[in-house]
Amino acid sequence: MRMHRYVAAICAAPAVVLNAHGFMQGREGVCHPNLEGEMCPIPISIRNERVFVDGNLITSRGPGTAADFAFTLVAHLAGEARAREVAAPMLYPDECRAVHTRGE
């Protein structure tokens, strides 16, 4: 299996950490709604996405999106089948996972 490096952040971290350190430059991602705007400029088209993937950058909006975020990370690190396998005992239906990828 080929190893990839990902940058992932949830809630305030995309704005406070990633954006402040240039990781969001030329990229799209989501953050907590209270930080949208100057700290974390988000295109209107993706503002309501629970999890957003832009290449190796994975961002999510907040505590209520943590499960979607976690299963997305599992899918990217270990494959979609493994993400479904991990989610199944938690009774987390696959169709509930809301992930949007740039370009979709």
N, C-alpha and C positions, 0 to 999 in steps of 0.2 A: 504494500500500500504506500502510495506516495504521500509524504507529509506536506501539508499546507499550513501557512501561518495565517491566522485570523485575528482580527481586531474586533472585539465585541464589547458592547456597553448597553446598559439599561437605565431607565429613569433619568436622573439629572446628569449622569456621567457622559452621555454623548455631547452635551452642551458644555458642562463645566470642565471636563477633562479632555475629551477628544477634540472638540472645536478649539479650545484654548491652546492646544498643542499642535494644531495644524492638520490633524488626521482627517478632518471633514472637508478640507480644501479640495474643491472640484468633485466632491462626492455627495451622495444623498443619503439621508438617514433620518430617524425619528428620535424624539426625546420626550420627556414629560411635558404635557401641554403648558404648564406654568412657565417653562423656559423657552418656548417657541418664540421666534422673533429674532432680535439682534444677536442673542447668545447662541442660538441654534436655528439659523435660517432654514426653513423647510418648505419645499415647493407645495403649493396648495393641493396638488394631485395626490400626494402621499401622506398628508397631515394626519389622517385618521387610521393609518395602517398600524396594526398591533406590533408587527415585526417587519423590518425592512432589510433586505440584503442588497448590497452594492458591491459586487465582487467579493473580496475577502472581508468587507466591513459588514457586521451584523449589529443592528441596533433595535431597541425596543422601547416602549413608552413608559412603563412603570410597573409597580407590583402586581397589578391585575393582569399583566401580559407575561408574567414570569414563566408560566408553564409553556406557552407558545415559544418564548425565547429559548428555554432550556431544550425543548425538543428540536428546535431548529439547529441549535449547536450540536446536538447528538447526530442529527441527520448530516450535517456538514463534516463532522469529525469521523463518524463511523458508518454512515450510509442511512438511507431512508428506511430500509428494512429494520435496522437496529433501532431507529427512532420509534417506529411502530411497535416493536417488541417491548421497548421500555415503557411506552405509553399505555399499552394494553392492560396490564395489571392495575393501573391507576384509573381505569375506566375512562380514559381520555380519548374520545373518538377522533379518528384521523381527520374527519371533515371539520372539526372544530379548530384545528390548527390554522391560524390565519397568518400567512407569510406572503409578503410581496417582494418580488425581486425586480431590481431596476431593469427596465426594458420590457417588462410584461405589461 
